[in-house]
Structure formats: structure tokens, C-alpha cells
Amino acid sequence: MIFYEVVNNNIVLFQSAEALGTSLVNQKGFVSYYLLDGNPAWLNELDRYRQFFNKHLVTIKSLLKEDWEKNTVSRIEFQYENYVINKDKVLAFYQAGEKDKGALLHKEVRKYFSKIMASCEQLKLFHKNKIEDSIKISRSESNHLRYIAVLAIITVIALNLLVNYIFERHILGPIRKLATEADRIGGIKPSSNEVTMLKESVHGLIESANQTHQELKQSRETMMLSEKMALLGKLAAGTAHSIRNPLTSVKMRLFSLNRSCDFNKHQDEDFHVISSEINQINQIVENFLEFARPPKLKMKKMSPSIVVDSALYLLEQRLKSYNVTTRLIRHHLLAETFVDPEQLKEVMVNIIINACEAMDKGRMIIIHEEENHVDPEKKVDIIRIIDEGTGISQEDLGKVFNPFFTTKDEGTGLGLSIAFNIINEHGGWLNVSSEEGRGASFVITLPIKDF
């Protein structure tokens, strides 16, 4: 960058000094032309080239750095001013018809011309030499840099060979031994690349640790929820039995009262409301008892897809009443495993009905079936039930499987708790994911068992 600036400045000064000489020669020529034919147009050209001379003189003065150059340019400027003054006097003599005086003064003016041209040539030569010197210096430095570059390349090659030797002996060798040990222990695939073998072994350990952590976390959450449900189940069972006995007596008396009494219209309506509410209480008690009793599974080996079809057939009319459509995504029947079809169907029905109640009419429920692995040796059947309802808030998402938690005005909050217990008894998982306003997705995961 510095070299470029130096050369560029010298080139500009050289060109400007050359332009001064050219301008001066043109001025002399235009004066001669005017003296020959007296055409005023030559004087206009003379003025233009005088301005041209002054312009380049300003450019040169702005770039000067050395005292010698400044003195030379000052001398050119002084001589040029005298030259212009005397030239104008020569023109005035000729215009006044005093040609003898004009010719005599013209001879003196030519001396100024020669001095100015000599100074311009001196300035040109000085900067020409500086340009040539800069080019020579640049070539010398380029050769020097070339030698340095060659030496640097040789040094890099030598260092590279040294680093390769150290890497092979002190790094790659121990890695190769470690990879061999990892191959003996973990049974990873043999590879010519020891680093790749070690990388695969470490990744396997990390994945195994992460998977084990997730399973432990899920097992801990399941165990805590199971303990909570067991405790609440005992409380629910005791409460339900305490309510059921007097409730049965009330139902029998109402039945007898209905047969023996002749009610008027308003009394009959009140009687039916009372009966309906007692039946509702009885249903709540039944739910309590069902929640309190661990489900006794009657296991059969079959595909869970058959249970899905059975639940959809059972709910066909109810889905029509909700004006809800279903879409079943199934590439093939899920793998057979041991399930209780009635209990599993109860889980499906419960989740689908909840979805219907959470959606507006004309919406869709998607049921997606697939097989997957939770680890290389553990295969599972997965059933996803996805609705287009109002969704579940993040605050409520962690409570949906808690007993007695509900957002419905008439719900008991036991349906999903019972469903969770049933899937848990199957050795599987019931999970939910949702965003408020974007529907919910319930995922039933059942392990595929051969016995």
C-alpha cells in the first residue's frame, strides 16, 4: 500500500510536470499564430492553456514533500508570472502597431520560456528517476519475499513431518490401543480409522447414558404418580363404600315410592330430577370404586389395531352426534402383543370422547399407528390420538393424569387417571403433549411381548 502511494504520487508529479511543459509550448504557439494573422481566437486558446498551466501547478504544489522540489516549483511559478506579464506586453505592443518594440521584448521573453522549460524537464527527470528507483526497490523486495516464502514452505514441511511423527507415536498410538480395547468391550464394528472407532464407542456410551437417564426419570415420575394414586385409591374406596350403602337404600325407597304414589305433573318432574341426580351420584361412586381397584387384566395376544377398530365402531354414532370425523393412519396392523382388549378399549373411548368434547363441530380426530424401538432390543406399539380442540394450557398439562383434576363442569376427574392406571398395568406409558389453542396429542405406548 505504501509502495503504491509513493509510485502513484511520483507518476502524478511526472505527468503534471510534463503537462506544464506541453501547456507552455502551446501558449508560445498560440501567441505566434496571433502575431501572424491577428485572429482573436488564438488569444482565447492562449487563456485556456494558461488556466491549464495554473491548474497543474496547483496539483504539483499539493504533492510536494522535499525542499528541493518546492524551491524548483517556486522558481517555475515566479518565472512563469514574469513570462506571462512580458508576453502580455509584447501583445500590447503589436496591437498598438509598435512592432519593433514588441519584437525586441519578444527576444527577452524567450529567455524566460527556456528557463521554465528547463525547470520542468528537471522536475520530470527527478520524478522519473524516483519511479525507476521505486520499481527497483520493489523488485528487490519481491525477490527477498520470494526467498522468505520458499524458506517458510520448507520450514512448514519439516514441521509437518515432525508433527506427524509426534502425532503417530504419542497420540494415534494410544488412541489405537484404546479403540482396540473399546472394540473388545463394546463390540463396535472394526474400522481402519481408530478415531472413528473411538468416536462411535463414546457416542454409544453417551446415548446409552442419556437413554438410561430418561428411563429413570420417567420411571420415577410413574412411581410417584402410582404411589399417589394408590393412596387416593384407598381413600376413594373407603368413601365410596360409605356412600354406596345409604345411597342404595335411598334408591330402593324412591323405587317403592314411585310405584305406590300418584304424582301430579310437577311432582313427577321433581321425582325424575331427584332420580337422575341420584343416578349421577351412583355413577360417581362407581368411578371411585373403579379408580380404587387396580385393573384386573385379562390378557390376550392380539394386535392393538383390532382394539382401535372396535373402539371406533362402538363410538360411530356418538362421533356423528358430535359431528366429528376420524382419520386412521395405518400402514399395517400393529404387531401382536398381550393386551386386555376391553380395558384398552375403555382407554381409547375415554380419550376420544374427551377429544370430542374439547372440539367444535366439524373438526377431525387423527389416530396414527406405528411401531418403533425405545432401545435396540425393545420394540413397542404406539397409538397417537391427535385432536383439533382447544388444547391444554402449560399450567394444566402436568395435572391431567392426577385424580379428581378436571376442567369440565360435570366431570369427576377420574377418566384419564383410570386410563393411566390401565396402560401402566400393561407395562406401557400414556403421555400427552399440547399447546393451548392447538389441540392435544395423547400417545399410548405398549411394549411388544412374546409371553
C-alpha positions in Angstrom: 0.0 0.0 0.0 2.9 2.4 0.9 4.7 1.5 -2.3 1.6 2.1 -4.3 1.1 5.6 -2.8 4.8 6.5 -3.4 4.8 5.4 -7.1 1.3 6.9 -7.7 2.5 10.4 -6.3 5.6 10.3 -8.4 3.6 9.4 -11.5 1.2 12.2 -10.9 4.0 14.7 -10.4 5.8 13.4 -13.5 2.7 13.8 -15.6 1.9 17.2 -14.2 5.4 18.5 -14.9 5.1 17.1 -18.5 1.7 18.9 -18.8 3.4 22.2 -17.7 5.9 22.0 -20.5 3.2 21.0 -23.0 1.0 23.9 -21.9 3.9 26.3 -22.1 4.7 25.2 -25.7 1.1 25.6 -26.7 1.0 29.1 -25.2 4.0 30.1 -27.3 2.5 28.6 -30.4 -0.8 30.5 -30.0 1.0 33.8 -29.5 2.9 33.2 -32.7 -0.3 32.4 -34.6 -1.9 35.5 -33.3 1.1 37.6 -34.4 0.9 36.1 -37.9 -2.8 36.6 -38.7 -4.2 38.7 -35.8 -7.1 36.2 -35.2 -8.6 36.8 -31.7 -9.5 33.1 -31.4 -5.8 32.3 -30.8 -5.9 34.6 -27.7 -8.9 32.6 -26.3 -6.9 29.4 -26.7 -3.9 31.1 -25.0 -6.1 31.9 -22.0 -7.3 28.3 -21.8 -3.8 26.9 -21.8 -2.7 29.5 -19.2 -5.5 28.2 -16.9 -4.4 24.6 -17.7 -0.8 25.5 -16.7 -2.0 27.1 -13.4 -4.2 24.0 -12.6 -1.3 21.6 -13.0 0.9 23.9 -11.0 -1.6 23.8 -8.1 -1.7 19.9 -8.3 2.1 19.8 -8.2 2.3 22.1 -5.2 -0.2 19.9 -3.2 2.0 16.8 -3.6 5.5 18.2 -2.9 7.4 17.0 0.1 11.1 17.7 -0.5 12.6 21.2 -0.1 14.4 21.0 -3.5 11.1 20.3 -5.3 9.4 23.2 -3.5 12.2 25.6 -4.5 12.1 24.4 -8.1 8.3 24.8 -8.3 8.5 28.3 -6.7 11.1 29.2 -9.3 8.9 27.9 -12.1 5.9 29.9 -10.7 8.0 33.1 -10.4 9.4 32.8 -13.9 6.0 31.9 -15.3 4.5 35.0 -13.8 7.2 37.2 -15.4 6.8 35.3 -18.6 3.0 36.0 -18.7 3.4 39.7 -17.8 6.0 40.3 -20.5 4.1 38.2 -23.1 1.1 40.4 -22.5 3.3 43.5 -23.0 4.5 42.0 -26.4 0.9 41.5 -27.4 0.1 45.1 -26.4 3.0 46.5 -28.5 1.9 44.5 -31.5 -1.7 45.5 -31.0 -0.6 49.2 -30.8 1.4 48.9 -34.0 4.7 49.2 -32.3 6.2 46.1 -33.8 9.8 47.0 -33.3 9.4 47.3 -29.5 7.3 44.2 -29.5 9.9 42.2 -31.4 12.7 43.4 -29.1 10.8 42.5 -25.9 9.8 39.1 -27.5 13.5 38.1 -27.6 13.8 38.7 -23.9 10.6 36.7 -23.2 12.1 33.7 -25.0 14.8 33.5 -22.2 12.0 33.0 -19.6 10.5 30.3 -21.8 13.8 28.4 -22.0 14.3 28.7 -18.2 10.8 27.4 -17.4 11.1 24.5 -19.8 14.5 23.6 -18.3 13.0 23.6 -14.8 10.0 21.5 -15.9 12.4 19.0 -17.6 14.5 18.9 -14.4 11.4 18.2 -12.3 10.3 15.5 -14.8 13.7 13.8 -14.7 13.8 13.9 -10.9 10.4 12.1 -10.6 11.2 9.7 -13.4 14.3 8.6 -11.6 12.3 8.2 -8.3 9.8 6.0 -10.1 12.6 3.8 -11.5 14.2 3.6 -8.1 10.9 2.6 -6.5 10.5 -0.2 -9.1 14.0 -1.4 -8.5 13.4 -1.5 -4.7 10.1 -3.3 -5.3 11.7 -5.9 -7.4 14.4 -6.4 -4.8 11.9 -6.7 -2.0 9.8 -9.1 -4.1 12.8 -11.3 -4.6 13.5 -11.2 -0.9 9.9 -12.1 -0.1 10.2 -15.0 -2.6 13.2 -16.3 -0.8 11.4 -16.0 2.5 8.3 -17.8 1.1 10.5 -20.7 -0.1 12.2 -20.9 3.3 8.8 -20.8 5.0 7.4 -23.6 2.8 10.5 -25.8 3.6 10.1 -25.0 7.3 6.3 -25.9 7.2 7.1 -29.2 5.5 9.7 -30.0 8.1 7.4 -29.1 11.0 4.5 -31.1 9.4 6.7 -34.2 9.2 7.7 -33.6 12.8 4.1 -33.1 14.0 3.0 -36.2 12.1 5.7 -38.2 13.8 4.7 -37.0 17.2 1.0 -37.5 16.5 1.6 -41.0 15.3 3.9 -42.0 18.2 2.3 -40.2 21.1 -1.4 -39.6 20.2 -2.5 -42.0 17.5 -0.8 -45.0 19.0 -2.6 -44.7 22.4 -5.9 -43.9 20.6 -5.4 -47.1 18.5 -4.9 -49.1 21.7 -7.9 -47.5 23.4 -10.1 -48.2 20.3 -8.9 -51.8 20.3 -10.0 -52.1 23.9 -13.3 -50.5 23.2 -13.8 -52.9 20.4 -13.2 -55.9 22.7 -15.6 -54.5 25.3 -18.4 -52.8 23.3 -18.3 -54.9 20.1 -18.2 -51.9 17.8 -17.6 -52.5 14.1 -13.9 -52.8 13.1 -12.6 -49.8 11.2 -9.3 -48.7 9.7 -9.9 -45.3 11.3 -9.1 -45.5 15.0 -10.5 -42.1 15.9 -13.8 -43.1 14.2 -13.9 -46.3 16.3 -13.3 -44.4 19.5 -15.8 -41.8 18.5 -18.5 -44.4 17.8 -17.8 -46.1 21.2 -18.0 -42.7 23.1 -21.2 -41.7 21.2 -22.7 -45.1 22.1 -21.9 -44.6 25.8 -23.4 -41.1 25.7 -26.6 -42.3 24.0 -26.9 -45.2 26.5 -26.4 -42.8 29.4 -29.0 -40.3 28.1 -31.5 -43.1 27.4 -30.9 -44.6 30.9 -31.4 -41.1 32.4 -34.7 -40.6 30.6 -36.0 -44.0 31.5 -35.1 -43.4 35.2 -36.7 -40.0 35.1 -39.9 -41.5 33.5 -39.9 -44.5 35.9 -39.5 -42.1 38.9 -42.4 -40.0 37.7 -44.5 -43.1 37.1 -43.7 -44.5 40.5 -44.6 -41.2 42.3 -47.8 -41.0 40.4 -48.6 -44.6 41.1 -48.0 -44.1 44.8 -50.2 -41.1 44.9 -53.0 -42.9 43.0 -52.7 -45.9 45.4 -53.1 -43.6 48.4 -56.0 -41.8 46.8 -57.5 -45.1 45.7 -57.7 -46.3 49.3 -59.3 -43.1 50.3 -61.7 -43.3 47.4 -62.7 -46.9 48.1 -63.5 -46.1 51.7 -65.5 -43.1 50.8 -67.3 -44.9 48.0 -68.4 -47.8 50.2 -69.6 -45.4 52.9 -71.7 -43.5 50.4 -72.9 -46.6 48.5 -74.9 -48.3 51.3 -77.2 -45.4 52.2 -77.4 -44.5 48.5 -78.7 -48.0 47.7 -81.3 -47.6 50.4 -82.5 -44.3 49.1 -82.8 -45.7 45.6 -85.0 -48.6 46.8 -87.2 -46.2 48.8 -87.6 -44.0 45.7 -88.5 -47.0 43.6 -91.1 -48.1 46.1 -92.4 -44.5 46.5 -92.8 -44.2 42.7 -94.9 -47.4 42.5 -97.2 -46.5 45.4 -97.8 -42.8 44.9 -99.8 -41.0 42.3 -97.8 -37.8 41.5 -99.1 -34.8 39.7 -97.1 -33.3 36.8 -94.8 -31.0 38.9 -94.2 -33.7 41.5 -93.4 -36.2 38.7 -90.9 -33.8 37.2 -89.2 -33.3 40.7 -89.2 -37.1 41.2 -87.4 -37.7 37.9 -84.8 -34.9 38.7 -84.1 -36.5 42.1 -83.8 -39.9 40.5 -81.5 -38.6 37.8 -79.2 -36.8 40.3 -79.1 -40.0 42.5 -78.0 -42.0 39.4 -75.3 -39.4 38.7 -74.1 -39.8 42.3 -74.1 -43.5 41.9 -72.1 -43.2 38.7 -69.5 -41.1 40.5 -69.3 -43.7 43.2 -68.8 -46.4 40.6 -66.0 -44.4 39.1 -64.4 -44.0 42.6 -64.5 -47.8 43.0 -63.1 -48.4 39.6 -60.3 -46.0 40.3 -59.7 -47.6 43.7 -59.5 -51.1 42.3 -56.3 -51.9 40.4 -57.5 -53.1 37.0 -57.5 -56.9 36.7 -56.3 -57.5 33.2 -57.5 -60.5 31.1 -54.6 -60.6 28.7 -54.9 -61.9 25.1 -52.3 -62.0 22.4 -53.6 -59.7 19.6 -52.9 -56.6 17.6 -53.8 -53.3 19.3 -55.1 -52.3 15.9 -58.1 -54.6 16.4 -59.0 -52.8 19.7 -58.7 -49.4 17.8 -61.2 -50.6 15.2 -63.5 -51.9 17.9 -63.5 -48.6 19.8 -64.2 -46.6 16.6 -67.1 -48.9 15.7 -68.5 -48.6 19.2 -68.3 -44.8 19.0 -69.6 -44.5 15.4 -73.0 -43.0 16.3 -71.6 -40.8 19.1 -69.0 -39.3 16.8 -71.8 -38.5 14.3 -73.7 -36.7 17.1 -70.6 -34.6 17.8 -70.2 -34.1 14.0 -66.6 -35.2 14.3 -64.7 -37.2 11.7 -61.8 -39.6 12.3 -58.8 -40.3 10.1 -56.9 -43.6 10.8 -53.3 -43.6 9.6 -52.2 -47.3 9.4 -49.7 -48.8 7.1 -50.3 -52.3 8.5 -51.7 -53.9 11.6 -49.7 -53.3 14.8 -47.5 -56.2 16.0 -49.3 -58.6 18.2 -48.7 -58.3 21.9 -50.5 -59.2 25.2 -53.3 -56.8 26.0 -56.7 -56.7 27.8 -58.9 -55.7 24.8 -61.8 -54.4 27.0 -59.6 -52.3 29.3 -57.6 -50.9 26.3 -60.8 -50.1 24.5 -62.0 -48.2 27.6 -58.8 -46.1 27.4 -59.4 -45.4 23.7 -63.1 -44.5 24.3 -62.3 -42.2 27.2 -59.6 -40.3 25.3 -61.7 -40.0 22.1 -64.8 -38.7 24.0 -62.6 -36.2 25.8 -61.3 -35.0 22.4 -64.8 -34.7 21.0 -65.9 -32.6 24.0 -62.9 -30.3 23.5 -63.6 -29.6 19.8 -66.1 -27.6 17.8 -68.3 -29.4 15.4 -66.9 -30.3 12.0 -63.4 -31.0 13.4 -61.2 -34.1 13.0 -59.5 -36.7 15.2 -56.4 -38.3 13.8 -55.4 -41.8 15.0 -51.8 -42.7 14.0 -50.4 -46.2 14.5 -46.7 -47.1 14.2 -44.1 -49.5 15.6 -40.8 -48.2 17.0 -37.9 -49.0 19.3 -37.3 -47.4 22.7 -33.9 -49.1 22.6 -32.2 -51.5 20.1 -33.8 -54.6 21.8 -37.1 -53.2 23.0 -39.9 -52.8 20.4 -43.2 -51.0 21.1 -46.6 -50.4 19.5 -47.5 -46.7 19.5 -51.0 -45.2 19.1 -51.3 -41.4 18.8 -54.7 -39.8 19.2 -54.5 -36.2 17.9 -57.4 -33.8 18.1 -58.1 -30.2 16.9 -59.5 -29.0 20.1 -58.8 -26.1 22.4 -55.7 -27.7 23.7 -54.3 -27.8 27.3 -52.5 -25.0 29.0 -49.0 -25.5 30.2 -50.1 -25.0 33.7 -52.7 -27.8 33.4 -50.6 -30.2 31.3 -48.8 -31.8 34.2 -52.1 -32.3 36.1 -54.2 -34.1 33.5 -53.5 -37.6 34.9 -54.0 -36.5 38.5 -57.1 -38.0 40.2 -60.0 -35.6 40.5 -58.5 -33.0 38.3 -60.9 -31.7 35.7 -61.8 -28.6 33.7 -65.3 -29.8 33.0 -68.3 -28.5 34.9 -69.7 -32.1 35.4 -66.6 -34.2 35.2 -65.2 -36.3 38.1 -61.6 -36.0 37.0 -61.0 -39.8 37.1 -61.3 -40.8 33.5 -57.7 -40.1 32.5 -56.4 -41.3 35.9 -58.1 -44.7 35.3 -56.7 -44.8 31.7 -53.2 -44.0 33.0 -53.5 -46.9 35.5 -54.7 -49.3 32.8 -51.8 -48.5 30.5 -49.4 -48.7 33.4 -50.6 -52.2 34.3 -49.9 -53.2 30.7 -46.3 -52.1 31.3 -46.6 -49.2 28.9 -46.9 -45.4 29.0 -49.6 -42.8 28.5 -48.2 -39.4 27.6 -49.7 -36.1 26.5 -48.4 -33.1 24.6 -50.4 -30.0 23.8 -50.3 -26.2 23.2 -53.2 -24.1 24.2 -55.4 -23.4 21.2 -53.6 -26.0 19.0 -55.2 -29.3 20.1 -53.7 -32.2 22.1 -51.9 -35.4 21.3 -52.3 -38.5 23.6 -49.7 -41.2 23.0 -50.3 -44.8 24.1 -47.0 -46.8 24.1 -47.4 -50.6 24.6 -44.4 -52.9 24.8 -44.4 -55.9 22.4 -44.2 -59.0 24.4 -43.9 -62.6 23.2 -45.0 -64.2 26.5 
